Amino acid sequence: MKIPFVDLKAQYLSIQTDIDTAIANVISETAFIGGKYVESFERNFAAIYGVKHCISVANGTDSLYILLKMLGVGQGDEVITVANSWISSSETISQAGATPVFVDIDPDYYSINEQKIEQAITAKTKVIVPVHLHGQACDIDTIMAIANRHNLYVIEDCAQSHFSEYKGRRAGTIGIAGSFSFYPGKNLGAYGDAGCIITNDDELAVKVKMFARHGALKKHQHQIEGINSRLDGLQAAILDAKLPHILHWTDLRIKNAALYDKHLADIEDIILPKVRPESKHTFHLYVIRTEKRNQLAEFLKEQGIETAVHYPVALPNMKAYEYLGHSPADFPIASEYQDKILSLPLFPELSEAQIIYAAGKIKEFFANGYADRSVPANG
Ligand SMILES: *Cc1c(COP(=O)(O)O)cnc(C)c1O
């Protein structure tokens, strides 16, 4: 049996007619940039989230960058984010001219350790960018309380957490704004790059839209200098065709995660993902932890099972952040976990038979002592 890490083709085939029709319509109407398909997706995404504004942009990195810029972040400012994330969460802080300040992760939930945020705040701090990693919401109430005490904005990085919830409220609707990516492999994925910003703040909505459209809301009336960050018509129509299915697909992810939980339950050598109380984890990723990460990944690959690591090097340990002068000991949990975490295949169309097969192979790996074979570090 072969199990890919994700299977985008399976999802396409399940709604092929809708997707093909959507694409054909955009082309026959040459609605490539702006226009009704983009407006329709923005309206529908705002409606499903129950927020006032959805501003589509070119990708989930731009959405963070645009928000930081339009919240006034720049030279001399500091922005707090988490030590384990995709580099977009921190590079956009630097691109805005500010300095990223990393906080270690929570040992159970992998997201920013709220208890360590306050000690990272200085007079220069402007914004906190928590990342709802893997599909699991951060303890956003605690983060909001800290932000309010210190007069800071919170931008929620929701690139991995479409429709995740904390205490009945959706991730992305609690801070000043939510930043989304629709990269093809994300829970709601386009067929190319795509992203959006959601917010209930009228003034911020106007600013981010203007900045993303060359500083002009009306043609040739440039109020400021901006950038070009647009969702194109094809991606908008594809996302709109997928939107009616997203809550069902999210349920299937949660169901598949529960099946992994069940079939992996009695393996002592691995630690399964823990769901934060009173939250809805939407399992963008199903991440286990083991001392034998590299050996297990190698073994599973030989068995036709693709895995991945999110992420093999914590952000402050990367070459890009050498200039900050950190050592791995500054972020002990993120630095330890980067060698132990392993993401198993998880997507809505994954079958129980595939999950049982993968779980069986993991069991076999530990039971038969394969774990004791040596493989090169990072192999
Ligand atoms: C994917 C991702 C992004 C960036 O999204 P792109 O659309 O690829 O630019 C930002 N933050 C996190 C946590 C992500 O996983």
The ligand as an SDF file (V2000), in Angstrom:
LIG
                    3D

 15 15  0  0  0  0  0  0  0  0999 V2000
    1.7750   28.2820    5.0290 C   0  0  0  0  0  0  0  0  0  0  0  0
    2.0490   29.2050    6.1360 C   0  0  0  0  0  0  0  0  0  0  0  0
    2.1980   30.5880    5.9430 C   0  0  0  0  0  0  0  0  0  0  0  0
    2.3680   31.2410    4.6020 C   0  0  0  0  0  0  0  0  0  0  0  0
    1.5000   30.9490    3.6400 O   0  0  0  0  0  0  0  0  0  0  0  0
    1.8530   31.1100    2.0850 P   0  0  0  0  0  0  0  0  0  0  0  0
    0.4900   31.1790    1.4710 O   0  0  0  0  0  0  0  0  0  0  0  0
    2.6160   29.9200    1.6680 O   0  0  0  0  0  0  0  0  0  0  0  0
    2.6090   32.3850    1.8980 O   0  0  0  0  0  0  0  0  0  0  0  0
    2.3090   31.4090    7.0490 C   0  0  0  0  0  0  0  0  0  0  0  0
    2.3050   30.9030    8.2910 N   0  0  0  0  0  0  0  0  0  0  0  0
    2.1970   29.5740    8.5170 C   0  0  0  0  0  0  0  0  0  0  0  0
    2.1720   29.0900    9.9230 C   0  0  0  0  0  0  0  0  0  0  0  0
    2.0740   28.6800    7.4520 C   0  0  0  0  0  0  0  0  0  0  0  0
    1.9740   27.3750    7.6990 O   0  0  0  0  0  0  0  0  0  0  0  0
  1  2  1  0
  2  3  1  0
  2 14  2  0
  3  4  1  0
  3 10  2  0
  4  5  1  0
  5  6  1  0
  6  7  2  0
  6  8  1  0
  6  9  1  0
 10 11  1  0
 11 12  2  0
 12 13  1  0
 12 14  1  0
 14 15  1  0
M  END
$$$$
